[in-house]
Amino acid sequence: MGVLNQNDLQFEYSWSILESNDPQVIEPYDSTLLNRNEGYDVITFLNHFARTYSLSKENALKAERFIKYYMPQDINKRIDASRWLIDNLESHELEERHTTSAQG
């Protein structure tokens, strides 16, 4: 079981299953494209990322926000998205806090 389930996600996604984005079919994982609008792609990516880097549920949800708000649109492979998150999660921490406190 993953760190996150469908009900945990913070944004609305499409939940259609196509063979091309079915997690059971995708190989190799790192070279596949991440469809940021497809819930199954996002949750599979976030759970894999969380398992790989031993992230808590809170940090996996933070990664979801970073994908939504900060990740450049030209990053679309899972491996590149993982690298970007690793490089940027800590450096955007103050900006994330400011955005969250301004909304609350």
C-alpha positions as CSV (number, residue, x, y, z in Angstrom):
1,M,0.0,0.0,0.0
2,G,1.2,3.5,-0.8
3,V,1.6,6.5,1.5
4,L,-1.2,8.3,-0.3
5,N,-4.6,7.1,-1.6
6,Q,-7.0,8.8,-4.0
7,N,-8.8,10.7,-1.2
8,D,-5.6,12.2,0.1
9,L,-4.8,14.2,-3.0
10,Q,-5.3,17.9,-2.8
11,F,-6.3,18.7,-6.4
12,E,-8.8,17.4,-8.9
13,Y,-7.6,14.9,-11.5
14,S,-9.0,12.8,-14.3
15,W,-9.3,9.2,-13.2
16,S,-9.5,7.3,-16.5
17,I,-7.3,4.3,-17.0
18,L,-5.6,3.9,-20.3
19,E,-3.2,1.2,-21.1
20,S,-0.5,3.8,-21.6
21,N,-0.8,5.1,-18.0
22,D,-1.8,1.9,-16.2
23,P,0.9,1.5,-13.5
24,Q,0.8,-2.3,-14.1
25,V,1.8,-1.8,-17.7
26,I,4.5,1.0,-17.5
27,E,8.1,-0.2,-18.0
28,P,10.6,1.1,-17.4
29,Y,9.2,3.4,-14.7
30,D,11.7,6.2,-14.8
31,S,11.5,6.9,-18.6
32,T,7.7,7.2,-18.7
33,L,5.9,10.5,-19.0
34,L,4.1,11.9,-16.0
35,N,0.7,13.2,-16.9
36,R,0.0,15.8,-14.2
37,N,-3.7,15.9,-15.0
38,E,-4.2,12.1,-14.6
39,G,-4.8,11.0,-11.0
40,Y,-3.5,7.5,-11.5
41,D,-0.2,8.9,-12.9
42,V,0.2,11.4,-10.1
43,I,-0.6,9.1,-7.2
44,T,1.6,6.3,-8.6
45,F,4.4,8.8,-9.0
46,L,4.0,10.3,-5.5
47,N,3.8,6.9,-3.9
48,H,6.9,5.7,-5.7
49,F,8.8,8.9,-4.8
50,A,7.7,8.7,-1.2
51,R,8.8,5.0,-0.9
52,T,12.1,5.8,-2.6
53,Y,13.0,8.7,-0.3
54,S,11.2,7.5,2.8
55,L,8.8,10.5,2.8
56,S,5.9,10.9,5.2
57,K,2.4,11.5,4.0
58,E,2.8,15.2,4.8
59,N,5.9,15.4,2.6
60,A,4.3,13.4,-0.2
61,L,1.5,16.0,-0.2
62,K,4.0,18.8,-0.2
63,A,5.6,17.2,-3.3
64,E,2.1,17.2,-4.9
65,R,1.8,20.9,-4.3
66,F,5.2,21.5,-5.8
67,I,4.3,19.5,-8.9
68,K,1.1,21.6,-9.2
69,Y,2.5,25.1,-8.4
70,Y,6.2,25.2,-9.1
71,M,7.5,22.4,-11.4
72,P,8.2,23.8,-14.9
73,Q,5.9,22.5,-17.6
74,D,8.7,21.2,-19.7
75,I,9.5,18.6,-17.1
76,N,7.4,15.6,-18.1
77,K,9.4,12.4,-17.5
78,R,9.1,10.8,-14.1
79,I,12.9,10.6,-13.6
80,D,13.2,14.4,-14.4
81,A,10.3,15.2,-12.1
82,S,12.0,13.2,-9.3
83,R,15.3,15.0,-9.8
84,W,13.5,18.4,-9.9
85,L,11.7,17.6,-6.6
86,I,14.9,16.5,-4.9
87,D,16.7,19.7,-6.0
88,N,13.8,22.0,-5.2
89,L,11.7,20.8,-2.2
90,E,14.1,22.3,0.4
91,S,14.9,25.5,-1.6
92,H,11.2,26.4,-1.9
93,E,10.4,25.7,1.7
94,L,10.1,29.4,2.7
95,E,8.1,30.2,-0.3
96,E,5.8,27.3,0.4
97,R,5.3,28.4,4.0
98,H,4.5,32.0,2.9
99,T,2.0,30.8,0.3
100,T,0.3,28.5,2.8
101,S,0.1,31.2,5.6
102,A,-1.1,33.8,3.1
103,Q,-4.0,31.5,2.1
104,G,-5.0,30.7,5.7
